[in-house]
Amino acid sequence: MFDSSAPIGIFDSGIGGMTVASAVTRLLPQENTIYFGDTAHLPYGDKSTAAIQAYSIKICNMLLQQNCKLILIACNSASAAAYELVREYVGSKAKVMNVIDPVVDYIKEHYEGKTIGLIGTKQTVLSNVYKKKVDAIGKNIHLKSLATPLLAPMIEEGFFDNNISESIIASYLSDASLSDIEALILGCTHYPLIKNQISNFYMESVEILDTSEIVANSLRAWLEQHYLVNEKGAGKRAFYVSDYTLSFEQSTNIFFGRQIQLEHYPLWE
């Protein structure tokens, strides 16, 4: 049985998973969390499946050494490419969650018979993982997908909430493959950072699904179901990166509203 005071491990290729990590800490402020940003290999969206799997296993090794009770793959590309392998590798040592299944469960409950759009990295979209899972629901949900590979690196470089990002976002969302959708899945954990611009493009006629909130609620529900909520925790936060970057440090400070100490943890040494 897991120790309820053990930390939650969260990892992503860069800052995108911070949207999930911050949602988790808002919802469960007493939980101890360890965040790993694989900044040496970002973005994952244009990496091969084999490479993402190798990175993910290395990161999970580190998180298991920290005795995490739950490991959250806070990256759609890694969730699509490595979740099954990671879950098998981790076994009974920790619970493993991805950011795709909670969203599919949410869609199942709220969008029967609807047409939904999905934007994400090439890895996520080309894996077809969302379509396979949505089709398996059997709720007559029509999913339209579009790879939007410029968005994650744009966000990593700080180009959001300006004219450059607005032009790129508008170019993608105007694509005919996303016509007549009633809701849009932000299929990359970076994308909540441009949620307002996406909403403005649609003039609020399309519901924008913030996957970070959906995943955080699913994580809390699992902890509650298994009596693993850390009721008396101090909410300690630790942040590791595979390659130190000033932009990542600045981003963590913005997400968590205070100075964050990053610890360098190279994956291949």
N, C-alpha and C positions, 0 to 999 in steps of 0.2 A: 504494500500500500504506500502511496506517495505521502510525503510530508507536506501538510498544507502551507507551511512557512517557506517551503522551497520556492525558488524564483521561477518566473515565466521567461523563457528564452524566445526572442523574436529576431528574425533575420531577413535581410533583403540585400540587394546589390548596392544600394546607396541610400538616399534620403527618402525614397518613396515609402518604405515601410514605416517611416516615422509617422505617417498619417494614421496607420493602424496602431502603432505603439502609443501615440498620444491619446487616441480614442480609448484604448485599453486602460491607460492610467487615469483618465478622467472618470471612467466607469468604475474602476477598481483601484482607487488611490492607495489602498493599504497593501497592494501586492508588490512584491519585489520583482523587478524586471531587469533583464540583461538584453541589450540590443547589440546586434552585430551587423555592421554595414560593410559589405564586401567591396569596398571602394576601389580595390586594385583590379577588379574585374567588371566594373559596371560599364554599360548596362547589360543585364542578362538577356534582354530581348533579342539581341542579334547573335547570341552565342549558340553553339550546338547543344543538343540534348545531353550528350556525353560530358561536355565541359560543365554544364550547369549541375549535373548530377555529382560530378567530382567535387565541385566547390561546396555543394550542399552537405555532402557527407563530412567533409573537413570541418565545416562550421558546426554541424551537429556533434561531432566529436568534442569540440571545445565546450559546447553548451552542456553536454552530458557530464563533462568534467566539473562543471559548476553545479551539478545535481539539480538541473531544472526538472520540475514536475510536468511541464508542458512546453513543447516547442512549436511555435507558430511560424510557418513559412509565409512571411508577410510580403510575398512577391508572386504575382500571377504567373510569370514565366517559370519560376522555380516550382510553383505549385503544379503547373501543367507538366513539367519535364521530370520532376524528381520526387513528387510526393509519395508515390507507391514504393519507390526504392528506399526513401528515407524512413518511411513507416516500418518497412521490413527490417531495415538496419537497426533502428532504435529499439524495436521489439517492445518489451514490457518495461523498459527503463524509464520511459516518459510517454505521455500522450503527445501525438503529433497532429496538428491541425493545419489545414491549408486555407487560402482565402477564396477558393472557388466554391466548395460545397455549401458553405453558409449562404452564399448569394443565390445559388440554385434552389436551396430550400426556401429562401425568401420569395423568389419568383414563383415557385410552386404554390405558395399560399396566397399570393396577391395578383397574379397576372394570367389566370386561366383564359385562354382564347384571345390573348393580346399579341400584338407585334412589338417586339423589343429589339433595340439596337445594342451592339457591343462594340466598344473601341478598346484596343489593346496593342501590345507589341506584336511583332511578326511571330515570335515564338508562341505566344498565347493563342493568337488567332489561327495560325496555320496548324497548331496541334489539334484544332477542332474540339477541344475538351469541353468547352461550354455547350456547343451544339449537341454533342453526344449525350451529355448529362441532361440538357433541357428536353431533348427528344425522348429520353428514357422516362421522363416524368409522366408523359401521356396526358398532358393538359391542353393540347392543341395550341401551344405557344410557338409563335413563329419568330425565330431569332435571325437577325441580319447583322453580319459582322464586318468590321473594317479594320485592317491593320493601320496603325497611326505611329510609325516608327520614329518620327521626329519629336514627338511630344515629351517622352521621358528624358532624352538628353537635353532638350530645351529647358525643361524644369530643373534638371541637375545643375545647369549653368546659370540658373537664376532668371531666365527669360520667361517670366510669367507676369500677368497683370500689366502688360504693355502692348504697344501697337504691333510689335513683331509677333508676339504670341497670338494676339487676336487674329491676325492675318492667316497664320498657320492653322489655327483652330477652325476658322471659318472655311478654309479650303478643304479640310478633311470632312467637316460635318455637312458640307454642301454636296458631298459625293452621293450619286444616285443610289448606291447600295444601302444608304441609310434612310431612304425615303419612307414617309408614312409610318414612322415609329411612334409609339405611345410612351415609351420609357427608354432610357439609355443606361446601360451598365458601364460604369467606369472600370474597365477591366485591367487596370494597372494601378498599383497603390500610389503612384505619383499623381494620378489625375485629380484626386480631391483638391489639390492645390490650385487647379484651374476650374473648379466646379462652377464658380460664379460666372466666369466668362462663357462656359458652355451653356449655362442656364440663360444667360443674356442672349446668346445666339438664337436659342429657341424661343425667346421671349416668354419663357415659363410655360410653353405649350406642351413640352415634353418633360416627364418626371425624370430627374437625374438621380440615379441610385448610387449613393455614397457607400461604397463597399466597406470602408473602414469602420463605419458605425455598425453595419450589419454583422461584420466579423467579430467586433468587440462584444456585441450582445450575445452572439453564439458562444464565444469563449466563456463569458460569465455564466451562461446557462449550464455549460458543461461542468464548470467548477462547482456550481451550486448542486447540481445533480449528484456529484460524487463527493460532496462534503469536503471540498478542498479549497474553499475560499479562505484566504488568510485574514481572519477576523481581527487579529491584533498586530498586524504588520506595521512596519514603519515606512513602507513604500520606498525602499532603497532603489536607486537607479544606477546601472552601470552601462557604459557605452564602449564598444570595441570597434575598431576599424582595421581592415587588412592593409590599408595604405592611408596615412594621414593626409588630409587635405583641409585647408583653411575654410573652404566653402562648406564642407560638411560640418565642421565645428560651428560655423555661423548659423547653419540651418538648424542644428540641434538646439542652439540657444533660442532661436525663434519659436520652435515647436514647444519647448518646455519652459520658456519664460525666465530662464536663469542661466548662468554660466555653467557649461557642461565640460567635465574633464574626460577627454577621449583617451582610451588606452590602445596602443598599437599592438595588434596581434597578427603578424604575418602568417598566412596560411601554409606556405610551402617551405618553411625553414625548420 
